[in-house]
Each structure stands twice: as C-alpha cells, then as structure tokens.
Amino acid sequence: MKLRVIELRRIAMPLVGPFRTSFGTQTARDILLLKVVTDGAEGWGECGALLDPGYSDEYLAGELGVLKDYFIPTLASSRGRDRVEAHGAHAVADLLHPFKGHRMAKAVLEMAILDAELREEGRSFARELGGVVDRVPSGVSVGIFEEIPQLLDVVGGYLDEGYVRIKLKIEPGWDLEPVRAVRERFGDDVLLQVDANTAYTLRDARHLAMLDDFGLLLIEQPLEEEDVLGHAELARQVRTPICLDESIVSSQTAAAAISLGACSIINIKPGRVGGYLEAVKIHDLAVAHGLAVWCGGMIETGLGRAANMALASLPGFTLPGDVSASGRFYKTDITEPFVLEEGHIRVPTGPGLGVTPIPEILDEVTTSIEHIEF
Ligand code: NPG
C-alpha cells in the first residue's frame, strides 16, 4: 500500500450526561481522528487521548504535536514508505520504536493504516486480530454521583437496558457505601466491579479489604500507575482480584506485573498500550499465564468502538468489557450506532472496521482539520 494523504481531524462530541471519575468530570469528549488515504483505500484511526493529562500523561494537543513533528514525518521518509508499503500496519510500531512513549499517538496511526489495509483486502478487524465470536457481552461504566439515590436510578436504568455487568467508579469517600447500596438494591447476582483510577495508596489496604464482603469481580487500578509492587502487596492483603489498567502500557509491563503477582486480571485498552497489535500480544501473554482479560473503553466514537468489539471477540476476553452501546455516551454517534441486543453487541464483519463516519454528522462535530500530503 502506498500512503497518499493523512488527515488530522479534531471533533467535539457532547456526552449524554456528565461522567465523573476520580480524575475529573467530563461533559464532552474532544477527540483526534486520523484518516489515511492510500492508493487503494481509506482507513480511520481514533486517538484515545483526552484533552488533559488526567488519566495518563498523554493529552490531545501533545499527541497531535508528536504526530506532526515526529511520527508522520518518519512514515513519510523513504525508509518509512518502503516499510509501510512492504508490511503495512505491522511496520508501524517498529518504525516508531525510537520515540519514547506517546502510545496513544502510535496507536492511532497503526489503527488507521491497519483499517486501510484490511479494507483494501476485504478482511475484518475481528478476523485479522483473531476474534472467535460474533457478539460480545456488554458491560457499562458508571460514574461517581453526589448522592446514592441518583446512582441507584442510573444503575437500575442500565440493568433494565440489559447490560450484563456494572462497573462503579470509586474514590476515597465514595466506595463502600455505593457498593453496598447497589448490592442491597439489585442483589448478589449482578456482576459488579469497581474502578479507582489510581485514587488510593497502600495505606488504604485495610479499607479496600472491606470491599471483599461484596463479592466483586475485581478492583481495578486502586494504586498509582507506577506502583506495581504496591499492587502486588495489596493483592496479598485483599481477597478480591486486582485488575490493572493504567499500569499496563505494553506486553513487557504486563509480563512484569504478572510475574510479580500484581494482578490476576488485565484491562486491555489498545490506545494505552500503543495499538491493537500490542493489545493482542498482551491478550496472548495473559492467556498463556491463565489470567482473564477484558476490553477497556475510552468513550470512543463508533470507530474506536468497532475496533474494540473486534478485540473483545478474542477467546481470552472472558470477562465482559467496557464495550457499551454508543447511546451510553453519545446521543448521536459519527457512525451507525452500536446497540445492545440482549446485553450483547454485535462484532462488525465488514472490511476493516466495518463502519465509516457519516459525512454530514462528522462535519457537524468537526472543530479543525488539516491534511498532510505524502
Ligand atoms: O465505556 O468507554 C467506556 C468508558 C469506560 O470508564 C471507562 N473508561 O478509566 O477506564 C477508565 C475510563 C476512561 C475514559 C479512561 C476515558 C480514559 C479515558
């Protein structure tokens, strides 16, 4: 494949309601989309970076800058073009390896090139990544609220819609009470887990152990991103399985966390780990070590959601992921919306991502656009 043009497009998407986590409240999502035009097809990528570096050290303007200043020029160099022409998306991670970090920016380039390549060849993301099912069970992530009754209304609504698993965002001051209230109202059969987004320290171990009474599937990322040893220690002090998200940025960090006993479950987010191909490596590693994985979400549009559904259809994804319907976050998605069917979402089967943005809707939400010719 020959690269012709890269389009960098920023869009602004209002959320259906505020989404509060331990790292902040979001009411809209500013997203960087990257389209590659090749001699044979177009491919779309969606960058996970948020506007601010609150979830990780990556942020939208930073990733846009590193793409323009380093990553795209590297692909446009004669060596870059040769490698992409010969190996497609599989060349991207290697070509960008000399540059540290910025995995969400690496991931968006790789995703777009992979999409173009697969569309050209008529193969789907799911088939390419190794998916084995045609629909995936859908979990939903529930933010932090001011009051318990509000939370219970929202959780009740999601259960009525058919979501098969509830994840509650927690932080110090909003942990035992909401979990107890949800258990009391909806019973012990609801698949329930919590996500702290790094809000605790090892000094909270005894407090976190009190969550053991509630039969949770897992506690996600209670401690700092870099505190892998702390998670290993915590795992010895609580019975609820520890799941890592922010700490796992590559298959190497996954291997280290697994061998240290820092987690028994991994949330795989393709953006955080540098792309879908690295995500598959982490899946394979986890399966080889007997760990369960599930697919995380970063409030993606239909583009990222399509690729996440494909990833979540791999056999090691044995826990329901944050792969909810488009309507969980967006009234109007930029693609055909993903919808819940008996608590599941269908994995796209068309070439590449299997979905494309609807031009009029895309234009309406676009805030800036630039083209780089090869
Ligand atoms: O379903 O897309 C979704 C959202 C799931 O809670 C969710 N994502 O910490 O995992 C997280 C959180 C997140 C959202 C993280 C956006 C980073 C960006």
Boltz pocket constraint, residues with backbone or C-beta under 6 A from the ligand:
constraints:
  - pocket:
      binder: B
      contacts: [[A, 21], [A, 48], [A, 50], [A, 55], [A, 139], [A, 140], [A, 141], [A, 195], [A, 197], [A, 245], [A, 296], [A, 297], [A, 298], [A, 299], [A, 300], [A, 322], [A, 323], [A, 324]]
      max_distance: 6.0
